[in-house]
Amino acid sequence: MARLQLQSATRSAQGIIEPTDLEVRATTIPGGTVTVAAGGCVVAGREQGFQGSYFGYNVGLDEVSIAPNDTASARSDLVIARVEDPTVEGPNVWDHALTDQLIHTRVLQGVPSTATDVPAGMTYSAIPLARIDIPPFTSTITQSYIKDMRRMLNPRIERTMRTMYGMGLADGRYDLADYKPDFERWPQHEWTGLVIPKWATQVAVRADWLNTLYPAPGAPGATTRDARGLVRIGFIGSGGNALYSVSPAYNFNPQGDTNGYRASVGLADTITIPSAMRGMAVALRMYAKADSETTKYLVADGFANFVVDMEFREVAVSAASL
């Protein structure tokens, strides 16, 4: 009944509990073993109907041997947390006593190099922890061979959006994206009071500078009348903490000597949030950096609009990133 209650409470989901739980890492001095970090998990039963789900907690480090790859071909092994329950599959399969632990770290040797889960057709009650891609004639496992395959049981997600429209010079919303040696805020106005959730380890962002103005270029001349540059967004916290997105380029060209037109710029990125900034109140800023060789610049004017759409996510991370 307890397992069925857990299955119902988790809606048959499975995975690790906290973002750093059950991380597989190479040993400090690399050798033929890997370690599995402490932490909890839920594993859904797959062998029998009405089996329910299992909760397990690894206390301390679990050290697991990885067989040497003595062949001339690369080999991939999958490290899993597997339920081995003699009350379900019978004592002929598992000889564990009922008082023993039921969830064990196991290694599936020779899985496909693209494997992200227990191979189809294997009716294992198990969750994947890591895939180890071992080069030919290799017996020492380094961290670079280990690919994290953990998934959260019930990851939290919070989506929020910030918007503003262009206005006047007084509040910094009318602004030229002119040349500076480094990125400058564009527009100058920023959003304050954004709090990064304490549990968030990643944020997916989409930012748009909409309907900005490319001014009429004037007399015909060189191609430097193009408006070229880069954009980005930044989360600016206290104590020197800052987090920036990628910086995609924009490039707008004159369509006539006497007519301007409206132009939009956007970016999308997925950013890992460092532990120091989780739970921190930050200012959210939009930036631009015009190309030094251009003579025309985009303008954030009274008809422009600005949007930053953010989805904060709880995903598995390495304890080494904390």
LINWOKA-V469952 format. One record per run of one state. SS is the DSSP state (H for helix, E for strand, L for the rest). FROM is the first residue (numbers start at 1). TO is the last residue. If there is no record, write none. Layout:
{{SS,FROM,TO} {SS,FROM,TO}}
This chain:
{{L,1,1} {H,2,9} {L,10,14} {E,15,16} {L,17,23} {E,24,26} {L,27,32} {E,33,36} {L,37,38} {E,39,44} {L,45,52} {E,53,58} {L,59,61} {E,62,65} {L,66,68} {E,69,69} {L,70,74} {E,75,83} {L,84,85} {H,86,89} {L,90,102} {E,103,111} {L,112,125} {E,126,134} {L,135,137} {E,138,138} {L,139,142} {H,143,145} {E,146,148} {L,149,151} {E,152,152} {L,153,156} {E,157,165} {L,166,174} {E,175,176} {L,177,183} {E,184,185} {L,186,190} {E,191,195} {L,196,201} {E,202,214} {L,215,222} {H,223,225} {L,226,226} {E,227,236} {L,237,241} {E,242,244} {L,245,248} {E,249,252} {L,253,260} {E,261,272} {L,273,274} {H,275,277} {L,278,280} {E,281,290} {L,291,297} {E,298,300} {L,301,304} {E,305,313} {L,314,318} {H,319,321} {L,322,322}}
